[in-house]
Amino acid sequence: MWTNTQFTGSLGPGATQSWSTVDWPASWHVVWYVVPTSPAQGAPQVDWDVAVERASEDKATYWITVKNLTSKTVTFEGRYAVLNN
């Protein structure tokens, strides 16, 4: 297994944004997660959702949507882990 950062972002209060990642091997088992980089204690800062498109016989596209759950601007990293390759 290995992990990496695919994208970084910044969202204003209550904002939502989507990213897509294309041409990933469809045989890979990929897990996506989002980690805030702006510290704040007491409550979750972001929520995310991942959707997958089978773009071709051997490629996949991942669509990651991130939502800021706070009343302040949040910065974050979109990270992934490949569990097999």
For each residue, the residues with C-beta under 8 A, 3 or more apart:
1: 81 82 83 84
2: 81 82
3: 79 80 81 82
4: 79 80
5: 8 77 78 79
6: 19 21 32 78 79 80
7: 19 21 64 77 78
8: 5 37 75 76 77 78
9: 17 19 66 75 76 78
10: 73 74 75 76
11: 15 16 17 46 66 67 68 73 74 76
12: 15 68 73
13: 68 70 71 72 73
14: 67 68 69 70 71
15: 11 12 67 68
16: 11 65 66 67 68
17: 9 11 65 66
18: 63 64 65 66
19: 6 7 9 63 64 66 78
20: 61 62 63 64
21: 6 7 24 61 62 64
22: 55 59 61
23: 55 59 61
24: 21 28 30 59 60 61 62
25: 28 58 59 60 85
26: 54 56 57 58 59 60
27: 58 84 85
28: 24 25 60 82 83 84 85
29: 82 83 84
30: 24 60 62 80 81 82 83
31: 80 81 83
32: 6 48 50 62 64 78 79 80
33: 48 78 79 80 81
34: 46 48 64 66 76 77 78 79
35: 76 77 79
36: 39 40 45 46 74 75 76
37: 8 75 76 77
38: 45 72 73 74 75 76
39: 36
40: 36 43 45 70 72 74
41:
42:
43: 40 69 70
44: 47 69
45: 36 38 40 68 69 70 74 76
46: 11 34 36 66 67 68 69 74 76
47: 44 66 67 69
48: 32 33 34 64 65 66 67 78
49: 64 65
50: 32 62 63 64 65
51: 62 63 65
52: 60 61 62 63
53: 60 61 62 63
54: 26 59 60
55: 22 23 59 60 61
56: 26 59
57: 26
58: 25 26 27
59: 22 23 24 25 26 54 55 56
60: 24 25 26 28 30 52 53 54 55
61: 20 21 22 23 24 52 53 55
62: 20 21 24 30 32 50 51 52 53
63: 18 19 20 50 51 52 53
64: 7 18 19 20 21 32 34 48 49 50 78
65: 16 17 18 48 49 50 51
66: 9 11 16 17 18 19 34 46 47 48 76 78
67: 11 14 15 16 46 47 48
68: 11 12 13 14 15 16 45 46 73 74
69: 14 43 44 45 46 47
70: 13 14 40 43 45 74
71: 13 14
72: 13 38 40
73: 10 11 12 13 38 68
74: 10 11 36 38 40 45 46 68 70
75: 8 9 10 36 37 38
76: 8 9 10 11 34 35 36 37 38 45 46 66
77: 5 7 8 34 35 37
78: 5 6 7 8 9 19 32 33 34 48 64 66
79: 3 4 5 6 32 33 34 35
80: 3 4 6 30 31 32 33
81: 1 2 3 30 31 33
82: 1 2 3 28 29 30 85
83: 1 28 29 30 31
84: 1 27 28 29
85: 25 27 28 82
